[in-house]
């Protein structure tokens, strides 16, 4: 016996007429008749006396109808409870953020989100993209803020904004006084990457059109995990970097960074959840808070080229290696 069959029984009791009940349930009259017959055969009891006009419940049918109405009422209450829970902006949420975004966006996001959902408590974890995807699938975190697409069919992605990449150059770089950066042959062997940030590095290699693992810095090798360290190495003329625009938010007057010409290389930043996550209102509020916290320059329409990482040979090889 199904919930839908219980609805048919209650409709028949209310209308006492097969044609009207079928119309109310948006089903054909033969279909409704068949469903009633199936239920009666399943339980071995006649619910309605078809010989009477109008249609009349049997003695046992009256009790079955009463119980069916009670069950349907409880089903509606469960549905209302779920809707309420989906829309409540209270409680604890575990939010994971990629390390190349967290130091720059999270302080802005927290201030904006305080006004949108003052009763929410966020536990924020900074990690690599690969770790965040694993944590989403195991339930260790509820939501991840990261670069997409992931290519993971078990996750759902809700794009929020596109963050341009910029070149970070030392004062003696050939493009140091140009308005826009254009790739120089001498830059490729000096490109600085981040340790274990395979997704981020894959994007940089795509921008620079470097195939495979780059040969970097003959005398020194760096185990770097911070964009701020990359910038300091560039200032010391020890390499070349491509970094996300939010990381130079407080350096607008600096001469070290140069934007790319349009179409600008960008990374898509999304809120990512498991395919069972249901709190859509929370995602909407978070997306709105993030968007509102962005600098005006990043909310403007631009011509761009989205840089992916999930299909990069470098990324795939790094994970296998």
Secondary structure, DSSP 8 states (H G I E B T S, - for coil): --HHHHHHHHHHHHH-SHHHHHHHTTS-HHHHHHHHHHHHHHHT---EETTSSS-EE-HHHHHHHHHHHHHHHHHHHHHHHHHHHHH---EEEEEEEEHHHHHHHHHHHHHHHHHH-TTEEEEEEEE-HHHHHHHHHHTS-SEEEEEE----TTEEEEEEEEEEEEEE--TTSTTTTSSEE---HHHHTTB---TT-HHHHHHHHHHHT--SS----SS-------HHHHHHHHHTTS-BEEEEGGGGTT-TT-SSEEEE-SSEEEEEEEEEEETT---HHHHHHHHHHHHHHS-GGGSS---EEE---TT-HHHHHHHH-
